[in-house]
Every structure is written in structure tokens, then in C-alpha cells.
Amino acid sequence: MAIRGEKKDAYKIRVRLKSYDHRVIDEASDKVLDTALSTGARVIGPVPLPTEKKWFTVLASPHTDKDAQEHYVIRTHKRVIDIVDPTSKTIDNLIHLELPAGVDIQVKM
């Protein structure tokens, strides 16, 4: 059952971006956004997802002092962009899009 005003079988592409650097992922999401909008598709996003944090603790000197520890954090930033009603030109341009190094991209249709 469709909600009023919503198309029932709308074709949609979901683009998920991951990166360790928030500046690089913002640049990549801008490129995807510009590519989709230039071909006439509607775009929802980019939606920032919660940042995943991994904490690592390393002993500074393993034999003498256990209290001397170093702490490291790896932050993974994520964004989701939904492209609604894409044309064949949109899909072709997304396939040939060059993104900055360090960005992981997943495209689901």
C-alpha cells in the first residue's frame, strides 16, 4: 500500500560512501551530487550516518610500566545518497565517475 503522493514502484539508486577523512568524503559526495543533478535525476541527501569509532590501546613499554599506554582512534565517516528516477545517462556517468583516493563507494540499484 502506497502512501498518498508517493509513487509505488519508483526506481532508486542508493550510493553509500565511507572514508577515514571527512573532507575527502564531503568532496566525493559533492561530485556524486553534481553528476546526478546534471543528468536530471532527483537526489535525496547526502545524509551523514553516525561516525564509527574504533579505539586501540597500546602499551608504551611492555616490560616495566603498565600505566604507560597510548590510545588511538580510527573514525570512519559515512554518507548515503539516494538518487530517485535516474536516467540511463545518470547511471553511465556514475559508472565513469572518478572519486578521490581513500573513498569506498557502494552502489545498489
N, CA, C and O atoms as a Tinker XYZ file with bonds, in Angstrom:
   436  protein
     1  N      0.833000   -1.173000    0.000000    73     2
     2  CA     0.000000    0.000000    0.000000    64     1     3
     3  C      0.884000    1.244000    0.000000    63     2     4     5
     4  O      1.751000    1.398000    0.860000    81     3
     5  N      0.664000    2.105000   -0.941000    73     3     6
     6  CA     1.486000    3.308000   -1.081000    64     5     7
     7  C      0.890000    4.458000   -0.278000    63     6     8     9
     8  O     -0.328000    4.583000   -0.153000    81     7
     9  N      1.757000    5.282000    0.254000    73     7    10
    10  CA     1.323000    6.483000    0.960000    64     9    11
    11  C      0.886000    7.507000   -0.073000    63    10    12    13
    12  O      1.424000    7.554000   -1.179000    81    11
    13  N     -0.082000    8.318000    0.288000    73    11    14
    14  CA    -0.611000    9.296000   -0.643000    64    13    15
    15  C      0.494000   10.215000   -1.163000    63    14    16    17
    16  O      1.283000   10.747000   -0.382000    81    15
    17  N      0.548000   10.400000   -2.483000    73    15    18
    18  CA     1.524000   11.282000   -3.102000    64    17    19
    19  C      2.856000   10.619000   -3.397000    63    18    20    21
    20  O      3.778000   11.270000   -3.889000    81    19
    21  N      2.969000    9.318000   -3.098000    73    19    22
    22  CA     4.230000    8.617000   -3.325000    64    21    23
    23  C      4.044000    7.596000   -4.442000    63    22    24    25
    24  O      3.031000    6.899000   -4.492000    81    23
    25  N      5.026000    7.510000   -5.334000    73    23    26
    26  CA     4.975000    6.512000   -6.389000    64    25    27
    27  C      5.212000    5.137000   -5.780000    63    26    28    29
    28  O      6.028000    4.980000   -4.871000    81    27
    29  N      4.501000    4.160000   -6.283000    73    27    30
    30  CA     4.611000    2.830000   -5.710000    64    29    31
    31  C      5.895000    2.131000   -6.128000    63    30    32    33
    32  O      6.587000    1.571000   -5.277000    81    31
    33  N      6.232000    2.147000   -7.414000    73    31    34
    34  CA     7.400000    1.444000   -7.918000    64    33    35
    35  C      8.432000    2.423000   -8.456000    63    34    36    37
    36  O      8.775000    2.367000   -9.637000    81    35
    37  N      8.930000    3.309000   -7.621000    73    35    38
    38  CA     9.937000    4.274000   -8.054000    64    37    39
    39  C     11.299000    3.586000   -8.099000    63    38    40    41
    40  O     11.690000    2.903000   -7.153000    81    39
    41  N     12.016000    3.771000   -9.202000    73    39    42
    42  CA    13.345000    3.199000   -9.364000    64    41    43
    43  C     14.328000    4.073000   -8.605000    63    42    44    45
    44  O     14.286000    5.298000   -8.714000    81    43
    45  N     15.223000    3.442000   -7.828000    73    43    46
    46  CA    16.100000    4.215000   -6.947000    64    45    47
    47  C     17.492000    3.589000   -6.927000    63    46    48    49
    48  O     17.643000    2.368000   -6.959000    81    47
    49  N     18.497000    4.448000   -6.872000    73    47    50
    50  CA    19.886000    4.023000   -6.690000    64    49    51
    51  C     20.352000    4.569000   -5.344000    63    50    52    53
    52  O     20.186000    5.754000   -5.053000    81    51
    53  N     20.938000    3.692000   -4.525000    73    51    54
    54  CA    21.484000    4.120000   -3.232000    64    53    55
    55  C     23.002000    4.054000   -3.299000    63    54    56    57
    56  O     23.579000    3.008000   -3.595000    81    55
    57  N     23.640000    5.185000   -3.019000    73    55    58
    58  CA    25.102000    5.286000   -3.036000    64    57    59
    59  C     25.562000    5.473000   -1.595000    63    58    60    61
    60  O     25.153000    6.415000   -0.915000    81    59
    61  N     26.426000    4.551000   -1.138000    73    59    62
    62  CA    26.992000    4.647000    0.217000    64    61    63
    63  C     28.477000    4.958000    0.100000    63    62    64    65
    64  O     29.204000    4.286000   -0.631000    81    63
    65  N     28.920000    5.967000    0.814000    73    63    66
    66  CA    30.324000    6.380000    0.797000    64    65    67
    67  C     30.917000    6.196000    2.187000    63    66    68    69
    68  O     30.261000    6.481000    3.189000    81    67
    69  N     32.165000    5.718000    2.249000    73    67    70
    70  CA    32.892000    5.569000    3.518000    64    69    71
    71  C     34.283000    6.137000    3.344000    63    70    72    73
    72  O     34.895000    5.990000    2.287000    81    71
    73  N     34.784000    6.788000    4.387000    73    71    74
    74  CA    36.136000    7.317000    4.346000    64    73    75
    75  C     36.616000    7.591000    5.767000    63    74    76    77
    76  O     35.815000    7.769000    6.685000    81    75
    77  N     37.932000    7.622000    5.930000    73    75    78
    78  CA    38.518000    7.970000    7.226000    64    77    79
    79  C     38.636000    9.474000    7.399000    63    78    80    81
    80  O     38.797000    9.950000    8.523000    81    79
    81  N     38.560000   10.233000    6.316000    73    79    82
    82  CA    38.727000   11.692000    6.353000    64    81    83
    83  C     37.418000   12.353000    5.939000    63    82    84    85
    84  O     36.902000   12.072000    4.858000    81    83
    85  N     36.876000   13.222000    6.780000    73    83    86
    86  CA    35.576000   13.840000    6.489000    64    85    87
    87  C     35.649000   14.822000    5.321000    63    86    88    89
    88  O     34.653000   15.010000    4.622000    81    87
    89  N     36.798000   15.449000    5.093000    73    87    90
    90  CA    36.910000   16.389000    3.970000    64    89    91
    91  C     36.849000   15.655000    2.632000    63    90    92    93
    92  O     36.240000   16.141000    1.679000    81    91
    93  N     37.477000   14.495000    2.564000    73    91    94
    94  CA    37.500000   13.717000    1.323000    64    93    95
    95  C     36.112000   13.169000    1.014000    63    94    96    97
    96  O     35.691000   13.154000   -0.143000    81    95
    97  N     35.404000   12.721000    2.039000    73    95    98
    98  CA    34.073000   12.164000    1.801000    64    97    99
    99  C     33.079000   13.256000    1.405000    63    98   100   101
   100  O     32.163000   12.998000    0.624000    81    99
   101  N     33.246000   14.465000    1.931000    73    99   102
   102  CA    32.384000   15.570000    1.517000    64   101   103
   103  C     32.643000   15.957000    0.067000    63   102   104   105
   104  O     31.708000   16.282000   -0.665000    81   103
   105  N     33.900000   15.924000   -0.351000    73   103   106
   106  CA    34.250000   16.217000   -1.743000    64   105   107
   107  C     33.663000   15.158000   -2.679000    63   106   108   109
   108  O     33.149000   15.483000   -3.749000    81   107
   109  N     33.743000   13.891000   -2.269000    73   107   110
   110  CA    33.209000   12.804000   -3.095000    64   109   111
   111  C     31.689000   12.878000   -3.184000    63   110   112   113
   112  O     31.122000   12.632000   -4.248000    81   111
   113  N     31.024000   13.211000   -2.085000    73   111   114
   114  CA    29.560000   13.309000   -2.113000    64   113   115
   115  C     29.114000   14.489000   -2.980000    63   114   116   117
   116  O     28.076000   14.412000   -3.637000    81   115
   117  N     29.881000   15.572000   -2.989000    73   115   118
   118  CA    29.565000   16.701000   -3.879000    64   117   119
   119  C     29.677000   16.304000   -5.347000    63   118   120   121
   120  O     28.865000   16.726000   -6.169000    81   119
   121  N     30.687000   15.489000   -5.680000    73   119   122
   122  CA    30.847000   15.031000   -7.058000    64   121   123
   123  C     29.682000   14.142000   -7.489000    63   122   124   125
   124  O     29.166000   14.283000   -8.597000    81   123
   125  N     29.271000   13.230000   -6.615000    73   123   126
   126  CA    28.136000   12.349000   -6.928000    64   125   127
   127  C     26.866000   13.173000   -7.072000    63   126   128   129
   128  O     26.061000   12.924000   -7.970000    81   127
   129  N     26.683000   14.148000   -6.198000    73   127   130
   130  CA    25.506000   15.016000   -6.233000    64   129   131
   131  C     25.465000   15.829000   -7.522000    63   130   132   133
   132  O     24.418000   15.904000   -8.164000    81   131
   133  N     26.574000   16.436000   -7.909000    73   131   134
   134  CA    26.625000   17.228000   -9.143000    64   133   135
   135  C     26.367000   16.363000  -10.374000    63   134   136   137
   136  O     25.677000   16.786000  -11.302000    81   135
   137  N     26.921000   15.154000  -10.378000    73   135   138
   138  CA    26.726000   14.248000  -11.508000    64   137   139
   139  C     25.264000   13.863000  -11.662000    63   138   140   141
   140  O     24.736000   13.853000  -12.774000    81   139
   141  N     24.605000   13.544000  -10.549000    73   139   142
   142  CA    23.203000   13.129000  -10.605000    64   141   143
   143  C     22.293000   14.293000  -10.991000    63   142   144   145
   144  O     21.366000   14.121000  -11.782000    81   143
   145  N     22.554000   15.465000  -10.439000    73   143   146
   146  CA    21.689000   16.617000  -10.731000    64   145   147
   147  C     21.867000   17.113000  -12.163000    63   146   148   149
   148  O     20.918000   17.620000  -12.760000    81   147
   149  N     23.075000   16.973000  -12.723000    73   147   150
   150  CA    23.306000   17.444000  -14.087000    64   149   151
   151  C     22.602000   16.585000  -15.127000    63   150   152   153
   152  O     22.376000   17.029000  -16.253000    81   151
   153  N     22.253000   15.348000  -14.753000    73   151   154
   154  CA    21.566000   14.470000  -15.696000    64   153   155
   155  C     20.055000   14.477000  -15.513000    63   154   156   157
   156  O     19.343000   13.775000  -16.230000    81   155
   157  N     19.562000   15.258000  -14.569000    73   155   158
   158  CA    18.119000   15.420000  -14.409000    64   157   159
   159  C     17.459000   14.493000  -13.407000    63   158   160   161
   160  O     16.231000   14.413000  -13.383000    81   159
   161  N     18.208000   13.799000  -12.592000    73   159   162
   162  CA    17.638000   12.911000  -11.581000    64   161   163
   163  C     17.363000   13.694000  -10.300000    63   162   164   165
   164  O     18.003000   14.711000  -10.031000    81   163
   165  N     16.405000   13.209000   -9.518000    73   163   166
   166  CA    16.159000   13.808000   -8.200000    64   165   167
   167  C     17.083000   13.150000   -7.186000    63   166   168   169
   168  O     17.349000   11.951000   -7.270000    81   167
   169  N     17.574000   13.929000   -6.228000    73   167   170
   170  CA    18.547000   13.434000   -5.259000    64   169   171
   171  C     18.048000   13.693000   -3.847000    63   170   172   173
   172  O     17.544000   14.774000   -3.541000    81   171
   173  N     18.193000   12.690000   -2.990000    73   171   174
   174  CA    17.907000   12.832000   -1.562000    64   173   175
   175  C     19.228000   12.631000   -0.835000    63   174   176   177
   176  O     19.800000   11.542000   -0.874000    81   175
   177  N     19.709000   13.665000   -0.180000    73   175   178
   178  CA    20.953000   13.516000    0.554000    64   177   179
   179  C     21.971000   14.551000    0.140000    63   178   180   181
   180  O     21.615000   15.488000   -0.573000    81   179
   181  N     23.174000   14.436000    0.536000    73   179   182
   182  CA    23.798000   13.357000    1.289000    64   181   183
   183  C     23.401000   13.371000    2.762000    63   182   184   185
   184  O     23.383000   14.418000    3.409000    81   183
   185  N     23.087000   12.197000    3.271000    73   183   186
   186  CA    22.690000   12.037000    4.665000    64   185   187
   187  C     23.895000   11.522000    5.438000    63   186   188   189
   188  O     24.395000   10.438000    5.137000    81   187
   189  N     24.374000   12.274000    6.427000    73   187   190
   190  CA    25.502000   11.782000    7.222000    64   189   191
   191  C     25.030000   10.714000    8.213000    63   190   192   193
   192  O     24.090000   10.937000    8.976000    81   191
   193  N     25.683000    9.568000    8.193000    73   191   194
   194  CA    25.384000    8.498000    9.137000    64   193   195
   195  C     26.311000    8.630000   10.336000    63   194   196   197
   196  O     27.314000    9.340000   10.264000    81   195
   197  N     25.991000    7.959000   11.439000    73   195   198
   198  CA    26.858000    8.070000   12.616000    64   197   199
   199  C     28.291000    7.628000   12.326000    63   198   200   201
   200  O     28.524000    6.659000   11.603000    81   199
   201  N     29.230000    8.347000   12.897000    73   199   202
   202  CA    30.646000    8.045000   12.704000    64   201   203
   203  C     31.014000    6.841000   13.561000    63   202   204   205
   204  O     30.765000    6.819000   14.766000    81   203
   205  N     31.614000    5.836000   12.916000    73   203   206
   206  CA    32.045000    4.638000   13.624000    64   205   207
   207  C     33.427000    4.903000   14.207000    63   206   208   209
   208  O     34.329000    5.352000   13.500000    81   207
   209  N     33.591000    4.621000   15.504000    73   207   210
   210  CA    34.874000    4.865000   16.170000    64   209   211
   211  C     35.428000    3.544000   16.692000    63   210   212   213
   212  O     34.735000    2.795000   17.380000    81   211
   213  N     36.684000    3.270000   16.357000    73   211   214
   214  CA    37.385000    2.108000   16.894000    64   213   215
   215  C     38.529000    2.609000   17.752000    63   214   216   217
   216  O     39.356000    3.402000   17.300000    81   215
   217  N     38.573000    2.140000   19.001000    73   215   218
   218  CA    39.602000    2.569000   19.943000    64   217   219
   219  C     40.646000    1.457000   20.090000    63   218   220   221
   220  O     40.299000    0.281000   20.197000    81   219
   221  N     41.924000    1.841000   20.095000    73   219   222
   222  CA    43.028000    0.909000   20.289000    64   221   223
   223  C     43.914000    1.439000   21.404000    63   222   224   225
   224  O     44.246000    2.623000   21.442000    81   223
   225  N     44.294000    0.542000   22.316000    73   223   226
   226  CA    45.208000    0.899000   23.395000    64   225   227
   227  C     46.463000    0.048000   23.262000    63   226   228   229
   228  O     46.384000   -1.177000   23.161000    81   227
   229  N     47.624000    0.704000   23.263000    73   227   230
   230  CA    48.903000    0.018000   23.092000    64   229   231
   231  C     49.782000    0.369000   24.293000    63   230   232   233
   232  O     49.882000    1.531000   24.686000    81   231
   233  N     50.409000   -0.646000   24.861000    73   231   234
   234  CA    51.337000   -0.394000   25.958000    64   233   235
   235  C     52.590000    0.287000   25.417000    63   234   236   237
   236  O     53.154000   -0.151000   24.415000    81   235
   237  N     53.023000    1.357000   26.078000    73   235   238
   238  CA    54.189000    2.106000   25.617000    64   237   239
   239  C     55.485000    1.323000   25.873000    63   238   240   241
   240  O     56.378000    1.282000   25.027000    81   239
   241  N     55.566000    0.714000   27.036000    73   239   242
   242  CA    56.736000   -0.137000   27.317000    64   241   243
   243  C     56.197000   -1.428000   27.943000    63   242   244   245
   244  O     55.746000   -1.406000   29.088000    81   243
   245  N     56.231000   -2.513000   27.241000    73   243   246
   246  CA    55.549000   -3.720000   27.682000    64   245   247
   247  C     56.161000   -4.413000   28.904000    63   246   248   249
   248  O     55.498000   -5.251000   29.514000    81   247
   249  N     57.391000   -4.094000   29.276000    73   247   250
   250  CA    58.022000   -4.845000   30.350000    64   249   251
   251  C     57.994000   -4.135000   31.704000    63   250   252   253
   252  O     57.993000   -4.808000   32.735000    81   251
   253  N     57.972000   -2.791000   31.738000    73   251   254
   254  CA    58.168000   -2.123000   33.019000    64   253   255
   255  C     56.905000   -1.505000   33.593000    63   254   256   257
   256  O     56.555000   -1.795000   34.737000    81   255
   257  N     56.209000   -0.664000   32.842000    73   255   258
   258  CA    55.132000    0.127000   33.423000    64   257   259
   259  C     53.836000   -0.076000   32.639000    63   258   260   261
   260  O     53.732000    0.329000   31.481000    81   259
   261  N     52.854000   -0.706000   33.278000    73   259   262
   262  CA    51.587000   -0.961000   32.604000    64   261   263
   263  C     50.751000    0.320000   32.469000    63   262   264   265
   264  O     49.873000    0.398000   31.609000    81   263
   265  N     51.018000    1.313000   33.308000    73   263   266
   266  CA    50.232000    2.549000   33.252000    64   265   267
   267  C     50.619000    3.431000   32.071000    63   266   268   269
   268  O     49.866000    4.341000   31.724000    81   267
   269  N     51.759000    3.193000   31.450000    73   267   270
   270  CA    52.181000    3.986000   30.301000    64   269   271
   271  C     51.544000    3.378000   29.041000    63   270   272   273
   272  O     52.060000    2.416000   28.471000    81   271
   273  N     50.420000    3.958000   28.626000    73   271   274
   274  CA    49.688000    3.449000   27.469000    64   273   275
   275  C     49.438000    4.569000   26.478000    63   274   276   277
   276  O     49.341000    5.739000   26.849000    81   275
   277  N     49.335000    4.187000   25.197000    73   275   278
   278  CA    48.990000    5.149000   24.149000    64   277   279
   279  C     47.651000    4.746000   23.570000    63   278   280   281
   280  O     47.395000    3.566000   23.330000    81   279
   281  N     46.804000    5.729000   23.349000    73   279   282
   282  CA    45.449000    5.471000   22.850000    64   281   283
   283  C     45.311000    6.028000   21.436000    63   282   284   285
   284  O     45.738000    7.147000   21.151000    81   283
   285  N     44.706000    5.226000   20.552000    73   283   286
   286  CA    44.479000    5.628000   19.173000    64   285   287
   287  C     43.012000    5.419000   18.823000    63   286   288   289
   288  O     42.365000    4.499000   19.322000    81   287
   289  N     42.496000    6.293000   17.954000    73   287   290
   290  CA    41.110000    6.200000   17.497000    64   289   291
   291  C     41.105000    6.241000   15.974000    63   290   292   293
   292  O     41.767000    7.078000   15.362000    81   291
   293  N     40.346000    5.321000   15.368000    73   291   294
   294  CA    40.106000    5.360000   13.927000    64   293   295
   295  C     38.634000    5.700000   13.738000    63   294   296   297
   296  O     37.754000    4.976000   14.203000    81   295
   297  N     38.376000    6.804000   13.054000    73   295   298
   298  CA    36.998000    7.238000   12.808000    64   297   299
   299  C     36.642000    6.954000   11.350000    63   298   300   301
   300  O     37.387000    7.320000   10.441000    81   299
   301  N     35.502000    6.302000   11.133000    73   299   302
   302  CA    35.013000    6.013000    9.789000    64   301   303
   303  C     33.761000    6.846000    9.559000    63   302   304   305
   304  O     32.736000    6.638000   10.209000    81   303
   305  N     33.854000    7.791000    8.627000    73   303   306
   306  CA    32.727000    8.668000    8.297000    64   305   307
   307  C     31.938000    8.048000    7.159000    63   306   308   309
   308  O     32.517000    7.472000    6.238000    81   307
   309  N     30.590000    8.164000    7.222000    73   307   310
   310  CA    29.735000    7.542000    6.218000    64   309   311
   311  C     28.680000    8.533000    5.737000    63   310   312   313
   312  O     28.200000    9.375000    6.496000    81   311
   313  N     28.329000    8.411000    4.449000    73   311   314
   314  CA    27.274000    9.230000    3.854000    64   313   315
   315  C     26.414000    8.334000    2.964000    63   314   316   317
   316  O     26.914000    7.374000    2.377000    81   315
   317  N     25.117000    8.649000    2.865000    73   315   318
   318  CA    24.196000    7.938000    1.983000    64   317   319
   319  C     23.534000    8.955000    1.072000    63   318   320   321
   320  O     23.062000    9.998000    1.525000    81   319
   321  N     23.503000    8.636000   -0.231000    73   319   322
   322  CA    22.833000    9.482000   -1.217000    64   321   323
   323  C     21.856000    8.597000   -1.979000    63   322   324   325
   324  O     22.254000    7.571000   -2.530000    81   323
   325  N     20.577000    8.982000   -2.018000    73   323   326
   326  CA    19.570000    8.273000   -2.796000    64   325   327
   327  C     19.292000    9.062000   -4.068000    63   326   328   329
   328  O     18.993000   10.255000   -4.017000    81   327
   329  N     19.391000    8.391000   -5.199000    73   327   330
   330  CA    19.097000    9.005000   -6.493000    64   329   331
   331  C     17.790000    8.403000   -6.984000    63   330   332   333
   332  O     17.721000    7.213000   -7.292000    81   331
   333  N     16.751000    9.234000   -7.054000    73   331   334
   334  CA    15.413000    8.774000   -7.408000    64   333   335
   335  C     15.154000    9.086000   -8.882000    63   334   336   337
   336  O     15.508000   10.164000   -9.361000    81   335
   337  N     14.540000    8.149000   -9.598000    73   335   338
   338  CA    14.219000    8.267000  -11.029000    64   337   339
   339  C     15.447000    8.610000  -11.863000    63   338   340   341
   340  O     15.444000    9.622000  -12.563000    81   339
   341  N     16.503000    7.786000  -11.807000    73   339   342
   342  CA    17.688000    8.075000  -12.617000    64   341   343
   343  C     17.456000    7.725000  -14.085000    63   342   344   345
   344  O     16.678000    6.826000  -14.407000    81   343
   345  N     18.129000    8.434000  -14.951000    73   343   346
   346  CA    18.081000    8.134000  -16.381000    64   345   347
   347  C     19.262000    7.214000  -16.718000    63   346   348   349
   348  O     20.116000    6.958000  -15.870000    81   347
   349  N     19.301000    6.729000  -17.938000    73   347   350
   350  CA    20.428000    5.887000  -18.343000    64   349   351
   351  C     21.725000    6.695000  -18.365000    63   350   352   353
   352  O     22.807000    6.159000  -18.124000    81   351
   353  N     21.600000    7.991000  -18.659000    73   351   354
   354  CA    22.773000    8.866000  -18.647000    64   353   355
   355  C     23.319000    9.022000  -17.228000    63   354   356   357
   356  O     24.531000    9.117000  -17.039000    81   355
   357  N     22.429000    9.050000  -16.224000    73   355   358
   358  CA    22.846000    9.154000  -14.826000    64   357   359
   359  C     23.675000    7.935000  -14.433000    63   358   360   361
   360  O     24.735000    8.068000  -13.822000    81   359
   361  N     23.192000    6.758000  -14.784000    73   359   362
   362  CA    23.893000    5.522000  -14.442000    64   361   363
   363  C     25.245000    5.467000  -15.150000    63   362   364   365
   364  O     26.245000    5.073000  -14.551000    81   363
   365  N     25.274000    5.856000  -16.410000    73   363   366
   366  CA    26.520000    5.850000  -17.177000    64   365   367
   367  C     27.542000    6.814000  -16.585000    63   366   368   369
   368  O     28.722000    6.480000  -16.481000    81   367
   369  N     27.098000    7.999000  -16.199000    73   367   370
   370  CA    28.017000    8.989000  -15.610000    64   369   371
   371  C     28.516000    8.554000  -14.234000    63   370   372   373
   372  O     29.659000    8.840000  -13.877000    81   371
   373  N     27.669000    7.861000  -13.448000    73   371   374
   374  CA    28.105000    7.385000  -12.135000    64   373   375
   375  C     29.151000    6.278000  -12.271000    63   374   376   377
   376  O     30.056000    6.173000  -11.444000    81   375
   377  N     29.027000    5.452000  -13.317000    73   375   378
   378  CA    29.992000    4.376000  -13.517000    64   377   379
   379  C     31.365000    4.951000  -13.854000    63   378   380   381
   380  O     32.382000    4.425000  -13.402000    81   379
   381  N     31.404000    6.022000  -14.643000    73   379   382
   382  CA    32.671000    6.601000  -15.088000    64   381   383
   383  C     33.156000    7.744000  -14.193000    63   382   384   385
   384  O     34.075000    8.472000  -14.566000    81   383
   385  N     32.553000    7.902000  -13.029000    73   383   386
   386  CA    32.919000    8.986000  -12.112000    64   385   387
   387  C     34.231000    8.663000  -11.413000    63   386   388   389
   388  O     34.421000    7.552000  -10.920000    81   387
   389  N     35.142000    9.643000  -11.373000    73   387   390
   390  CA    36.418000    9.477000  -10.676000    64   389   391
   391  C     36.329000   10.162000   -9.318000    63   390   392   393
   392  O     36.161000   11.378000   -9.228000    81   391
   393  N     36.443000    9.364000   -8.270000    73   391   394
   394  CA    36.374000    9.879000   -6.909000    64   393   395
   395  C     37.773000    9.977000   -6.321000    63   394   396   397
   396  O     38.686000    9.296000   -6.787000    81   395
   397  N     37.956000   10.820000   -5.300000    73   395   398
   398  CA    39.276000   10.944000   -4.671000    64   397   399
   399  C     39.712000    9.623000   -4.026000    63   398   400   401
   400  O     38.878000    8.787000   -3.676000    81   399
   401  N     41.006000    9.452000   -3.878000    73   399   402
   402  CA    41.540000    8.250000   -3.246000    64   401   403
   403  C     41.146000    8.234000   -1.781000    63   402   404   405
   404  O     41.079000    9.283000   -1.139000    81   403
   405  N     40.887000    7.050000   -1.253000    73   403   406
   406  CA    40.531000    6.920000    0.145000    64   405   407
   407  C     39.042000    6.906000    0.390000    63   406   408   409
   408  O     38.615000    6.986000    1.542000    81   407
   409  N     38.222000    6.806000   -0.666000    73   407   410
   410  CA    36.777000    6.761000   -0.504000    64   409   411
   411  C     36.281000    5.406000   -1.004000    63   410   412   413
   412  O     36.552000    5.015000   -2.139000    81   411
   413  N     35.553000    4.696000   -0.145000    73   411   414
   414  CA    34.942000    3.433000   -0.525000    64   413   415
   415  C     33.514000    3.739000   -0.956000    63   414   416   417
   416  O     32.786000    4.428000   -0.241000    81   415
   417  N     33.104000    3.230000   -2.124000    73   415   418
   418  CA    31.780000    3.516000   -2.648000    64   417   419
   419  C     31.047000    2.207000   -2.908000    63   418   420   421
   420  O     31.618000    1.266000   -3.461000    81   419
   421  N     29.769000    2.151000   -2.504000    73   419   422
   422  CA    28.891000    1.027000   -2.789000    64   421   423
   423  C     27.664000    1.580000   -3.478000    63   422   424   425
   424  O     27.057000    2.540000   -3.003000    81   423
   425  N     27.291000    0.971000   -4.608000    73   423   426
   426  CA    26.125000    1.418000   -5.366000    64   425   427
   427  C     25.155000    0.252000   -5.427000    63   426   428   429
   428  O     25.503000   -0.829000   -5.902000    81   427
   429  N     23.921000    0.473000   -4.942000    73   427   430
   430  CA    22.868000   -0.533000   -5.014000    64   429   431
   431  C     21.726000    0.010000   -5.850000    63   430   432   433
   432  O     21.317000    1.163000   -5.709000    81   431
   433  N     21.225000   -0.842000   -6.716000    73   431   434
   434  CA    20.104000   -0.433000   -7.572000    64   433   435
   435  C     18.843000   -1.155000   -7.168000    63   434   436
   436  O     17.791000   -0.944000   -7.772000    81   435
